[in-house]
Amino acid sequence: MDNAVKIKCRKCLLEDMDENDFLRDMRSHIEAYPTDKRVSEEEYRRRLDFCKGCEKLVDGMCVLCGCYVELRALKIGMRCADINKKW
């Protein structure tokens, strides 16, 4: 089993994925997200600045809702999951 090859699939758990592949896939998803469904770059950066300063951000994820903040902040109509919404 030591020589087993991990096969990348759309339904893999994070534990089954190579970290570099996961990051590459996440970045590709962000880049490919439709422009008409995104907030402006300025708004995106503003949202991420709030997230970077938030104590509920851990390893790129919001501990309140479990989202990857770089994806949530990108989308029109999404809001911060905190009770005192920061964006």
The first five atom37 places (N, CA, C, CB, O) and aatype in JSON, in Angstrom:
{
  "aatype": [12, 3, 2, 0, 19, 11, 9, 11, 4, 1, 11, 4, 10, 10, 6, 3, 12, 3, 6, 2, 3, 13, 10, 1, 3, 12, 1, 15, 8, 9, 6, 0, 18, 14, 16, 3, 11, 1, 19, 15, 6, 6, 6, 18, 1, 1, 1, 10, 3, 13, 4, 11, 7, 4, 6, 11, 10, 19, 3, 7, 12, 4, 19, 10, 4, 7, 4, 18, 19, 6, 10, 1, 0, 10, 11, 9, 7, 12, 1, 4, 0, 3, 9, 2, 11, 11, 17],
  "atom_mask": [
    [1, 1, 1, 1, 1],
    [1, 1, 1, 1, 1],
    [1, 1, 1, 1, 1],
    [1, 1, 1, 1, 1],
    [1, 1, 1, 1, 1],
    [1, 1, 1, 1, 1],
    [1, 1, 1, 1, 1],
    [1, 1, 1, 1, 1],
    [1, 1, 1, 1, 1],
    [1, 1, 1, 1, 1],
    [1, 1, 1, 1, 1],
    [1, 1, 1, 1, 1],
    [1, 1, 1, 1, 1],
    [1, 1, 1, 1, 1],
    [1, 1, 1, 1, 1],
    [1, 1, 1, 1, 1],
    [1, 1, 1, 1, 1],
    [1, 1, 1, 1, 1],
    [1, 1, 1, 1, 1],
    [1, 1, 1, 1, 1],
    [1, 1, 1, 1, 1],
    [1, 1, 1, 1, 1],
    [1, 1, 1, 1, 1],
    [1, 1, 1, 1, 1],
    [1, 1, 1, 1, 1],
    [1, 1, 1, 1, 1],
    [1, 1, 1, 1, 1],
    [1, 1, 1, 1, 1],
    [1, 1, 1, 1, 1],
    [1, 1, 1, 1, 1],
    [1, 1, 1, 1, 1],
    [1, 1, 1, 1, 1],
    [1, 1, 1, 1, 1],
    [1, 1, 1, 1, 1],
    [1, 1, 1, 1, 1],
    [1, 1, 1, 1, 1],
    [1, 1, 1, 1, 1],
    [1, 1, 1, 1, 1],
    [1, 1, 1, 1, 1],
    [1, 1, 1, 1, 1],
    [1, 1, 1, 1, 1],
    [1, 1, 1, 1, 1],
    [1, 1, 1, 1, 1],
    [1, 1, 1, 1, 1],
    [1, 1, 1, 1, 1],
    [1, 1, 1, 1, 1],
    [1, 1, 1, 1, 1],
    [1, 1, 1, 1, 1],
    [1, 1, 1, 1, 1],
    [1, 1, 1, 1, 1],
    [1, 1, 1, 1, 1],
    [1, 1, 1, 1, 1],
    [1, 1, 1, 0, 1],
    [1, 1, 1, 1, 1],
    [1, 1, 1, 1, 1],
    [1, 1, 1, 1, 1],
    [1, 1, 1, 1, 1],
    [1, 1, 1, 1, 1],
    [1, 1, 1, 1, 1],
    [1, 1, 1, 0, 1],
    [1, 1, 1, 1, 1],
    [1, 1, 1, 1, 1],
    [1, 1, 1, 1, 1],
    [1, 1, 1, 1, 1],
    [1, 1, 1, 1, 1],
    [1, 1, 1, 0, 1],
    [1, 1, 1, 1, 1],
    [1, 1, 1, 1, 1],
    [1, 1, 1, 1, 1],
    [1, 1, 1, 1, 1],
    [1, 1, 1, 1, 1],
    [1, 1, 1, 1, 1],
    [1, 1, 1, 1, 1],
    [1, 1, 1, 1, 1],
    [1, 1, 1, 1, 1],
    [1, 1, 1, 1, 1],
    [1, 1, 1, 0, 1],
    [1, 1, 1, 1, 1],
    [1, 1, 1, 1, 1],
    [1, 1, 1, 1, 1],
    [1, 1, 1, 1, 1],
    [1, 1, 1, 1, 1],
    [1, 1, 1, 1, 1],
    [1, 1, 1, 1, 1],
    [1, 1, 1, 1, 1],
    [1, 1, 1, 1, 1],
    [1, 1, 1, 1, 1]
  ],
  "atom_positions": [
    [[0.82, -1.2, 0.0], [0.0, 0.0, 0.0], [0.86, 1.26, 0.0], [-0.93, 0.0, 1.2], [0.36, 2.33, -0.34]],
    [[2.13, 1.16, 0.38], [3.01, 2.32, 0.38], [3.21, 2.89, -1.01], [4.34, 1.95, 0.97], [3.45, 4.09, -1.16]],
    [[3.12, 2.06, -2.03], [3.32, 2.5, -3.41], [2.03, 2.93, -4.08], [3.96, 1.4, -4.21], [2.0, 3.15, -5.29]],
    [[0.97, 3.06, -3.31], [-0.33, 3.43, -3.87], [-0.27, 4.83, -4.46], [-1.44, 3.34, -2.8], [0.34, 5.74, -3.89]],
    [[-0.9, 4.98, -5.58], [-0.98, 6.28, -6.24], [-2.3, 6.92, -5.88], [-0.83, 6.14, -7.78], [-3.35, 6.29, -5.98]],
    [[-2.24, 8.18, -5.45], [-3.48, 8.9, -5.15], [-4.06, 9.43, -6.44], [-3.24, 10.05, -4.14], [-3.4, 10.14, -7.19]],
    [[-5.29, 9.09, -6.69], [-5.97, 9.53, -7.9], [-6.84, 10.71, -7.53], [-6.81, 8.37, -8.54], [-7.64, 10.65, -6.6]],
    [[-6.68, 11.78, -8.28], [-7.45, 12.98, -8.02], [-8.84, 12.83, -8.62], [-6.74, 14.23, -8.59], [-8.99, 12.49, -9.79]],
    [[-9.84, 13.09, -7.82], [-11.21, 13.05, -8.33], [-11.99, 14.2, -7.71], [-11.88, 11.69, -8.02], [-11.53, 14.82, -6.75]],
    [[-13.14, 14.47, -8.24], [-13.95, 15.59, -7.75], [-14.57, 15.3, -6.4], [-15.03, 15.92, -8.75], [-15.03, 16.23, -5.74]],
    [[-14.61, 14.06, -5.98], [-15.27, 13.73, -4.72], [-14.27, 13.26, -3.66], [-16.31, 12.65, -4.95], [-14.65, 12.57, -2.71]],
    [[-13.02, 13.64, -3.81], [-12.01, 13.26, -2.83], [-12.15, 14.1, -1.57], [-10.59, 13.41, -3.41], [-12.57, 15.25, -1.61]],
    [[-11.8, 13.51, -0.47], [-11.68, 14.26, 0.77], [-10.33, 14.97, 0.76], [-11.81, 13.32, 2.01], [-9.42, 14.57, 0.04]],
    [[-10.22, 16.03, 1.55], [-8.95, 16.75, 1.61], [-7.8, 15.83, 1.99], [-9.05, 17.89, 2.59], [-6.68, 16.01, 1.5]],
    [[-8.07, 14.86, 2.86], [-7.01, 13.96, 3.3], [-6.48, 13.09, 2.16], [-7.52, 13.08, 4.42], [-5.38, 12.54, 2.26]],
    [[-7.25, 12.96, 1.1], [-6.84, 12.15, -0.04], [-6.15, 12.96, -1.13], [-8.04, 11.46, -0.62], [-5.67, 12.4, -2.11]],
    [[-6.09, 14.27, -0.95], [-5.55, 15.13, -1.99], [-4.14, 15.59, -1.64], [-6.45, 16.32, -2.21], [-3.79, 15.73, -0.47]],
    [[-3.36, 15.82, -2.66], [-2.06, 16.43, -2.49], [-2.28, 17.92, -2.21], [-1.15, 16.21, -3.76], [-3.1, 18.55, -2.88]],
    [[-1.58, 18.48, -1.25], [-1.79, 19.89, -0.87], [-1.54, 20.84, -2.03], [-0.87, 20.26, 0.29], [-2.29, 21.81, -2.2]],
    [[-0.52, 20.58, -2.82], [-0.23, 21.46, -3.95], [-1.34, 21.41, -4.98], [1.1, 21.07, -4.59], [-1.71, 22.45, -5.54]],
    [[-1.88, 20.22, -5.24], [-2.99, 20.1, -6.18], [-4.22, 20.84, -5.67], [-3.33, 18.62, -6.42], [-4.91, 21.5, -6.43]],
    [[-4.47, 20.72, -4.37], [-5.63, 21.4, -3.79], [-5.51, 22.91, -3.96], [-5.76, 21.04, -2.3], [-6.46, 23.56, -4.39]],
    [[-4.36, 23.46, -3.63], [-4.17, 24.91, -3.76], [-4.27, 25.35, -5.22], [-2.81, 25.32, -3.19], [-4.86, 26.39, -5.52]],
    [[-3.71, 24.57, -6.1], [-3.78, 24.88, -7.53], [-5.24, 24.85, -8.0], [-2.92, 23.89, -8.36], [-5.67, 25.72, -8.75]],
    [[-5.99, 23.84, -7.57], [-7.41, 23.75, -7.94], [-8.22, 24.91, -7.39], [-7.99, 22.43, -7.44], [-9.08, 25.45, -8.08]],
    [[-7.94, 25.29, -6.16], [-8.65, 26.41, -5.54], [-8.37, 27.7, -6.31], [-8.24, 26.57, -4.06], [-9.29, 28.47, -6.6]],
    [[-7.12, 27.94, -6.62], [-6.76, 29.16, -7.36], [-7.39, 29.14, -8.76], [-5.22, 29.3, -7.47], [-7.85, 30.18, -9.24]],
    [[-7.41, 27.99, -9.41], [-8.03, 27.88, -10.73], [-9.52, 28.17, -10.66], [-7.79, 26.47, -11.32], [-10.07, 28.84, -11.53]],
    [[-10.16, 27.67, -9.61], [-11.59, 27.91, -9.43], [-11.86, 29.41, -9.26], [-12.12, 27.13, -8.21], [-12.8, 29.95, -9.84]],
    [[-11.04, 30.07, -8.46], [-11.2, 31.51, -8.24], [-11.01, 32.27, -9.55], [-10.19, 32.03, -7.18], [-11.81, 33.14, -9.88]],
    [[-9.98, 31.93, -10.3], [-9.71, 32.61, -11.57], [-10.81, 32.37, -12.6], [-8.37, 32.14, -12.14], [-11.12, 33.25, -13.4]],
    [[-11.4, 31.18, -12.58], [-12.41, 30.83, -13.57], [-13.82, 31.27, -13.19], [-12.4, 29.34, -13.79], [-14.75, 31.15, -14.0]],
    [[-14.01, 31.77, -11.98], [-15.34, 32.15, -11.54], [-15.86, 33.26, -12.45], [-15.33, 32.61, -10.05], [-15.14, 34.22, -12.72]],
    [[-17.1, 33.15, -12.93], [-17.64, 34.11, -13.9], [-17.59, 35.56, -13.41], [-19.08, 33.75, -14.24], [-17.97, 35.87, -12.28]],
    [[-17.13, 36.43, -14.27], [-16.98, 37.84, -13.93], [-18.29, 38.49, -13.53], [-16.4, 38.58, -15.09], [-18.31, 39.36, -12.66]],
    [[-19.38, 38.09, -14.17], [-20.68, 38.71, -13.87], [-21.25, 38.26, -12.53], [-21.66, 38.39, -14.97], [-22.26, 38.79, -12.08]],
    [[-20.61, 37.3, -11.88], [-21.06, 36.83, -10.57], [-20.09, 37.22, -9.46], [-21.23, 35.32, -10.6], [-20.25, 36.81, -8.31]],
    [[-19.09, 38.01, -9.8], [-18.08, 38.44, -8.84], [-18.31, 39.88, -8.39], [-16.68, 38.31, -9.46], [-18.89, 40.7, -9.1]],
    [[-17.84, 40.16, -7.2], [-17.78, 41.56, -6.77], [-16.59, 42.19, -7.48], [-17.65, 41.68, -5.18], [-15.77, 41.49, -8.07]],
    [[-16.49, 43.5, -7.42], [-15.34, 44.18, -8.03], [-14.06, 43.76, -7.31], [-15.52, 45.73, -7.98], [-14.1, 43.28, -6.17]],
    [[-12.93, 43.94, -7.96], [-11.64, 43.61, -7.35], [-11.43, 44.44, -6.08], [-10.49, 43.86, -8.36], [-10.89, 43.94, -5.09]],
    [[-11.85, 45.69, -6.11], [-11.72, 46.56, -4.94], [-12.54, 46.01, -3.76], [-12.17, 48.0, -5.28], [-12.06, 45.96, -2.63]],
    [[-13.78, 45.61, -4.04], [-14.64, 45.05, -2.98], [-14.08, 43.72, -2.49], [-16.08, 44.86, -3.5], [-14.12, 43.45, -1.29]],
    [[-13.57, 42.91, -3.38], [-12.98, 41.62, -3.02], [-11.81, 41.83, -2.04], [-12.49, 40.86, -4.29], [-11.73, 41.17, -1.01]],
    [[-10.93, 42.76, -2.38], [-9.77, 43.05, -1.5], [-10.22, 43.62, -0.16], [-8.8, 44.04, -2.2], [-9.65, 43.3, 0.88]],
    [[-11.25, 44.47, -0.19], [-11.77, 45.05, 1.05], [-12.3, 43.94, 1.96], [-12.89, 46.08, 0.75], [-12.02, 43.94, 3.16]],
    [[-13.05, 43.01, 1.4], [-13.59, 41.89, 2.17], [-12.47, 41.03, 2.75], [-14.52, 41.03, 1.3], [-12.49, 40.67, 3.92]],
    [[-11.48, 40.71, 1.91], [-10.37, 39.88, 2.39], [-9.57, 40.58, 3.49], [-9.45, 39.53, 1.23], [-9.07, 39.92, 4.4]],
    [[-9.45, 41.89, 3.41], [-8.76, 42.63, 4.47], [-9.46, 42.45, 5.81], [-8.67, 44.13, 4.13], [-8.81, 42.27, 6.84]],
    [[-10.8, 42.48, 5.8], [-11.54, 42.21, 7.03], [-11.27, 40.8, 7.52], [-13.05, 42.43, 6.81], [-11.03, 40.57, 8.71]],
    [[-11.32, 39.85, 6.6], [-11.11, 38.45, 6.97], [-9.71, 38.24, 7.55], [-11.31, 37.53, 5.75], [-9.54, 37.52, 8.54]],
    [[-8.71, 38.85, 6.95], [-7.33, 38.7, 7.43], [-7.18, 39.18, 8.87], [-6.36, 39.47, 6.53], [-6.36, 38.66, 9.62]],
    [[-7.97, 40.18, 9.24], [-7.89, 40.71, 10.6], [-8.83, 40.04, 11.59], [0.0, 0.0, 0.0], [-8.9, 40.44, 12.75]],
    [[-9.56, 39.03, 11.13], [-10.57, 38.38, 11.97], [-9.98, 37.2, 12.72], [-11.76, 37.93, 11.12], [-9.23, 36.4, 12.16]],
    [[-10.32, 37.08, 13.99], [-9.84, 35.97, 14.83], [-10.5, 34.65, 14.44], [-10.1, 36.26, 16.3], [-10.07, 33.59, 14.89]],
    [[-11.53, 34.71, 13.62], [-12.24, 33.49, 13.22], [-11.71, 32.91, 11.91], [-13.72, 33.77, 13.09], [-12.26, 31.93, 11.4]],
    [[-10.65, 33.5, 11.37], [-10.0, 32.97, 10.18], [-8.9, 32.01, 10.6], [-9.42, 34.13, 9.29], [-7.97, 32.39, 11.32]],
    [[-9.01, 30.76, 10.16], [-8.0, 29.74, 10.49], [-7.69, 28.96, 9.2], [-8.51, 28.78, 11.64], [-8.58, 28.34, 8.62]],
    [[-6.45, 29.0, 8.79], [-6.01, 28.27, 7.6], [-6.88, 28.55, 6.38], [-6.0, 26.78, 7.88], [-7.22, 27.63, 5.63]],
    [[-7.24, 29.81, 6.18], [-8.01, 30.19, 5.01], [-9.5, 29.93, 5.12], [0.0, 0.0, 0.0], [-10.25, 30.22, 4.19]],
    [[-9.92, 29.39, 6.27], [-11.34, 29.06, 6.45], [-11.94, 29.88, 7.59], [-11.51, 27.57, 6.73], [-11.26, 30.23, 8.55]],
    [[-13.22, 30.17, 7.46], [-13.97, 30.82, 8.52], [-14.48, 29.73, 9.46], [-15.16, 31.68, 7.94], [-15.17, 28.8, 9.02]],
    [[-14.16, 29.83, 10.73], [-14.59, 28.8, 11.67], [-16.08, 28.89, 11.98], [-13.8, 28.9, 12.96], [-16.66, 27.96, 12.54]],
    [[-16.71, 30.0, 11.64], [-18.16, 30.13, 11.86], [-18.98, 29.33, 10.86], [-18.56, 31.59, 11.81], [-19.95, 28.66, 11.22]],
    [[-18.6, 29.41, 9.59], [-19.41, 28.77, 8.56], [-18.67, 27.67, 7.81], [-19.9, 29.8, 7.59], [-19.3, 26.88, 7.09]],
    [[-17.36, 27.6, 7.95], [-16.58, 26.56, 7.28], [-16.21, 26.88, 5.84], [0.0, 0.0, 0.0], [-15.66, 26.03, 5.14]],
    [[-16.49, 28.09, 5.39], [-16.17, 28.44, 4.01], [-14.69, 28.78, 3.86], [-17.03, 29.62, 3.53], [-14.01, 29.1, 4.83]],
    [[-14.22, 28.7, 2.62], [-12.92, 29.26, 2.28], [-13.2, 30.72, 1.96], [-12.21, 28.5, 1.06], [-13.92, 31.02, 1.01]],
    [[-12.65, 31.62, 2.77], [-13.04, 33.02, 2.67], [-12.72, 33.64, 1.31], [-12.36, 33.81, 3.75], [-13.41, 34.55, 0.88]],
    [[-11.69, 33.15, 0.63], [-11.36, 33.71, -0.68], [-12.44, 33.4, -1.71], [-10.02, 33.18, -1.15], [-12.6, 34.14, -2.67]],
    [[-13.16, 32.33, -1.51], [-14.29, 32.02, -2.41], [-15.54, 32.79, -1.99], [-14.58, 30.51, -2.41], [-16.23, 33.36, -2.84]],
    [[-15.83, 32.8, -0.71], [-17.03, 33.49, -0.23], [-16.96, 34.99, -0.53], [-17.21, 33.27, 1.28], [-17.94, 35.59, -0.97]],
    [[-15.8, 35.58, -0.3], [-15.63, 37.02, -0.52], [-15.75, 37.4, -1.99], [-14.29, 37.48, 0.03], [-16.06, 38.55, -2.32]],
    [[-15.51, 36.47, -2.86], [-15.53, 36.71, -4.3], [-16.94, 36.89, -4.85], [-14.85, 35.58, -5.01], [-17.14, 37.59, -5.84]],
    [[-17.91, 36.27, -4.22], [-19.24, 36.14, -4.8], [-20.2, 37.28, -4.43], [-19.84, 34.83, -4.38], [-20.31, 37.68, -3.28]],
    [[-20.88, 37.76, -5.45], [-21.92, 38.77, -5.24], [-23.0, 38.17, -4.35], [-22.52, 39.26, -6.61], [-23.36, 37.0, -4.51]],
    [[-23.52, 38.95, -3.42], [-24.62, 38.5, -2.58], [-24.19, 37.75, -1.33], [0.0, 0.0, 0.0], [-25.02, 37.49, -0.45]],
    [[-22.92, 37.41, -1.22], [-22.45, 36.73, -0.01], [-22.14, 37.77, 1.06], [-21.19, 35.86, -0.32], [-21.8, 38.91, 0.75]],
    [[-22.27, 37.35, 2.3], [-21.99, 38.22, 3.44], [-21.09, 37.5, 4.41], [-23.3, 38.67, 4.12], [-21.0, 36.27, 4.41]],
    [[-20.44, 38.26, 5.25], [-19.64, 37.72, 6.34], [-20.57, 36.91, 7.25], [-18.92, 38.85, 7.14], [-21.7, 37.31, 7.51]],
    [[-20.09, 35.77, 7.72], [-20.92, 34.88, 8.54], [-21.03, 35.32, 10.0], [-20.37, 33.49, 8.49], [-21.84, 34.78, 10.75]],
    [[-20.24, 36.29, 10.39], [-20.26, 36.76, 11.78], [-21.59, 37.46, 12.1], [-19.08, 37.72, 12.04], [-22.22, 38.04, 11.21]],
    [[-22.0, 37.4, 13.34], [-23.23, 38.09, 13.77], [-23.11, 39.58, 13.47], [-23.5, 37.85, 15.28], [-24.05, 40.2, 12.98]],
    [[-21.95, 40.14, 13.77], [-21.66, 41.55, 13.45], [-20.99, 41.6, 12.08], [-20.75, 42.22, 14.55], [-19.79, 41.87, 11.98]],
    [[-21.74, 41.35, 11.06], [-21.21, 41.22, 9.7], [-20.21, 42.33, 9.38], [-22.34, 41.24, 8.68], [-20.51, 43.52, 9.51]],
    [[-19.02, 41.91, 8.96], [-17.96, 42.87, 8.67], [-18.02, 43.34, 7.22], [-16.6, 42.26, 8.97], [-17.48, 44.38, 6.87]],
    [[-18.68, 42.55, 6.39], [-18.91, 42.92, 5.01], [-20.16, 42.24, 4.5], [-17.71, 42.57, 4.13], [-20.54, 42.42, 3.34]]
  ]
}
